[in-house]
């Protein structure tokens, strides 16, 4: 690979590699590699795991009020393929990716390929610099997204919003019912459904009755076109 490309990559990543061969592999797509072992696929696999670890550790450390289910939702929102692709494009990594002739002549790079190069770079940073280097890179990119996802999932009291809608639209109040429960006594999950004036909405599971009721209320608000959940997990209320 051209040394100028590696120079540019290090500039974008704000990190100088000890072993530039690792960076070279992170930017080599399988369509042009001599073998798949020489492409970025293995680094992508590793980077995906490191990304998940860093986000989960951050949530566990900084948001002690969140339950496991809440953290899972936030993690899913911020480590999605869409987010990884957006971060790769923001940095300009797809422009540095070495592609085979067929892909290089394509008018638009698939978002999955852009996402993969971001994860492969994370894997490369982890191998060359250790977890701290990879963590700094990930959190610099994703901290704002993580905090937004936390706020989006918890700044609305969906039961309160549904109560207001039920009174305005149905002249009634929501009724919550537990349909099912499972798990041992110390870790039960509950399935809750809400109905208003005889209309029953989709049920939702939660790690406790309170969370299940909130999620069931959100499901009802979505079906009533009052709430909309965006691709990143953001919830918008339209009253």
C-alpha positions in Angstrom: 0.0 0.0 0.0 1.1 3.5 -0.8 2.9 5.0 2.2 1.0 8.3 1.6 -2.3 6.4 2.3 -0.9 5.1 5.6 0.3 8.6 6.5 -3.2 9.9 5.8 -4.9 7.1 7.8 -2.6 7.8 10.8 -3.5 11.5 10.6 -7.2 10.8 10.5 -6.9 8.3 13.4 -4.6 10.6 15.4 -2.4 7.6 16.1 1.0 6.4 14.8 1.2 2.7 14.4 4.2 0.7 15.7 3.4 -1.9 13.1 2.0 -0.3 10.0 1.4 -3.8 8.5 -1.6 -4.0 10.8 -3.0 -0.7 9.5 -2.4 -1.8 6.0 -4.4 -5.0 6.6 -7.2 -3.0 8.2 -7.6 -1.0 5.0 -7.4 -4.0 2.6 -10.8 -5.3 1.5 -11.2 -9.0 0.7 -12.0 -8.1 -3.0 -8.3 -7.2 -3.5 -6.4 -9.2 -1.0 -4.4 -12.2 -2.1 -6.3 -14.3 0.5 -9.0 -13.6 2.9 -6.5 -14.0 5.7 -4.7 -10.9 4.3 -7.9 -8.8 4.2 -9.5 -6.8 7.0 -12.1 -9.5 7.8 -10.4 -10.9 10.9 -9.7 -7.4 12.2 -13.3 -6.5 11.7 -14.4 -9.5 13.8 -12.0 -8.4 16.6 -13.0 -4.8 16.3 -16.7 -5.6 16.6 -16.0 -7.3 20.0 -13.8 -4.5 21.3 -16.4 -1.9 20.3 -19.1 -3.8 22.2 -16.9 -4.2 25.2 -16.0 -0.5 25.4 -19.6 0.7 25.0 -20.9 -1.8 27.6 -18.1 -0.9 30.1 -18.8 2.8 29.6 -22.5 2.3 30.3 -21.9 0.1 33.3 -19.4 2.7 34.8 -21.2 6.0 34.0 -24.9 5.1 34.2 -25.4 3.0 37.3 -29.2 3.5 37.2 -29.6 1.6 34.0 -30.8 -2.0 34.1 -29.4 -4.7 31.8 -32.3 -4.3 29.4 -31.8 -0.5 29.2 -28.1 -0.9 28.5 -28.8 -3.5 25.8 -31.1 -1.0 24.0 -28.5 1.8 24.2 -25.8 -0.5 23.0 -27.9 -1.7 20.1 -28.5 1.9 19.1 -24.9 3.0 19.1 -23.0 0.0 17.7 -25.3 -0.6 14.8 -23.9 -1.0 11.2 -25.5 2.3 10.3 -23.6 4.1 13.1 -20.3 2.4 12.2 -20.7 3.3 8.6 -21.5 6.9 9.5 -18.4 7.2 11.6 -16.2 5.6 8.9 -17.6 8.1 6.4 -17.1 11.0 8.8 -13.4 10.2 9.1 -13.0 9.5 5.4 -11.9 5.9 5.9 -13.7 4.5 2.8 -11.6 6.8 0.6 -8.5 5.0 1.9 -9.9 1.5 1.6 -8.1 -0.7 -1.0 -10.8 -2.4 -3.1 -10.8 -4.8 -6.0 -11.5 -3.5 -9.5 -15.2 -4.5 -9.4 -15.9 -2.6 -6.2 -13.6 0.3 -7.0 -15.6 1.1 -10.1 -18.9 1.0 -8.3 -20.6 4.4 -8.0 -21.4 4.0 -4.3 -19.7 2.0 -1.6 -22.1 -0.3 0.3 -22.7 0.9 3.9 -21.8 -2.5 5.1 -18.3 -2.1 3.7 -17.9 1.3 5.3 -19.0 -0.1 8.6 -16.6 -3.0 8.3 -13.6 -0.8 7.8 -14.4 1.2 10.9 -14.5 -1.9 13.0 -11.4 -3.3 11.4 -9.5 -0.1 12.3 -10.7 -0.5 15.9 -9.3 -4.0 15.8 -6.0 -2.7 14.4 -5.8 0.0 17.1 -6.4 -2.6 19.8 -3.7 -5.0 18.5 -1.1 -2.2 18.0 -1.8 0.1 21.0 -3.9 -1.9 23.4 -7.4 -1.5 24.9 -6.7 2.1 26.1 -5.9 3.3 22.6 -9.0 1.6 21.1 -11.2 2.9 23.9 -10.1 6.5 23.5 -10.8 6.2 19.7 -14.3 4.7 20.3 -15.4 7.0 23.0 -14.2 10.1 21.2 -16.5 9.1 18.4 -19.5 7.7 20.3 -19.8 9.3 23.7 -22.3 11.9 22.4 -24.3 9.2 20.6 -24.4 7.1 23.7 -25.6 10.0 25.9 -28.2 10.9 23.3 -29.5 7.3 23.2 -29.7 7.3 27.0 -31.7 10.5 27.0 -33.9 9.4 24.2 -34.9 6.2 25.9 -35.6 7.7 29.3 -36.6 11.4 29.1 -40.2 10.5 28.4 -42.6 9.0 30.9 -44.6 7.0 28.3 -47.3 6.0 30.8 -47.9 9.7 31.6 -48.1 10.6 27.9 -50.5 7.7 27.2 -52.6 8.8 30.1 -53.0 12.2 28.6 -53.7 10.8 25.1 -56.3 8.3 26.5 -58.2 11.1 28.2 -58.1 13.4 25.2 -58.9 10.8 22.5 -60.9 8.1 24.2 -62.2 9.9 27.3 -60.9 6.9 29.2 -57.8 5.7 31.1 -55.2 3.0 30.2 -55.5 -0.3 31.9 -52.3 -2.4 32.3 -52.4 -6.2 32.6 -49.7 -8.8 33.1 -50.1 -11.5 30.5 -47.1 -13.7 31.4 -44.0 -13.9 33.5 -40.9 -16.1 33.4 -37.6 -16.6 35.1 -36.6 -17.3 38.7 -38.0 -15.2 41.5 -34.8 -13.1 41.7 -34.8 -12.3 38.0 -38.3 -12.4 36.7 -39.4 -10.9 33.4 -43.0 -9.7 32.8 -45.1 -9.4 29.7 -47.5 -6.4 30.0 -50.3 -5.2 27.7 -52.3 -2.0 27.8 -55.9 -1.5 26.7 -57.9 1.7 26.4 -61.7 1.8 26.0 -61.7 -1.8 24.8 -58.8 -1.4 22.4 -55.8 -3.6 23.1 -52.3 -2.8 22.0 -49.2 -4.8 21.4 -47.7 -6.4 24.6 -44.1 -5.8 25.7 -41.6 -7.7 27.9 -39.6 -6.0 30.6 -37.1 -7.0 33.4 -39.7 -5.7 35.9 -43.4 -4.6 35.8 -42.5 -0.9 35.8 -40.3 -1.2 32.7 -42.7 -3.5 31.0 -45.6 -1.0 31.5 -43.5 1.8 30.2 -42.6 -0.2 27.1 -46.2 -1.3 26.6 -47.3 2.4 26.8 -44.7 3.3 24.2 -46.0 0.5 22.0 -49.5 1.9 22.3 -48.3 5.4 21.5 -46.6 4.1 18.4 -49.8 2.4 17.2 -51.7 5.6 17.9 -49.1 7.5 15.8 -48.2 9.7 18.8 -44.7 8.3 19.2 -42.1 7.5 16.6 -38.9 5.5 17.3 -36.0 6.4 15.0 -33.4 4.1 13.6 -31.0 5.2 16.4 -33.5 4.5 19.1 -34.5 8.1 19.5 -38.2 8.6 20.6 -40.1 11.6 19.4 -43.6 12.4 20.8 -46.1 14.2 18.6 -48.9 15.7 20.6 
